[in-house]
Amino acid sequence: MELLPEQRWRSAAGRHLPFALVLAITFLGFVRIVQYHWRQGVVLIGLALLVAALLRIMVTDEQAGLLAIRSRSVDALLYTGLGFAVIVVAMTIIGGPLER
């Protein structure tokens, strides 16, 4: 059964929506970094990784699109661990040239 072009587009776009959400949060993080609010930006990037982990757990492999790299459990574990690590490091840095 052949899909109509509109249905093909919707299925392809829907497959990349989780990744687009993670990219949007990451982009906001980079915007905050460029605005010299580096700690907020890095925390947003860590939150994007946590959202990626949550989405990887909630959606199927086909729906995960570009978030699916390895198996679901490995992806979720790595996204969660890296997300928490990035947030903890950002919150514990004190002093230095970036501090305002």
Secondary structure, DSSP 4 states (H G I P E B T S, - for coil): -PPPHHHHHHHHHHHHHHHHHHHHHHHHHHHHHHTT-HHHHHHHHHHHHHHHHHHHHHS-HHHHGGG-SS-HHHHHHHHHHHHHHHHHHHHH--SSTT--
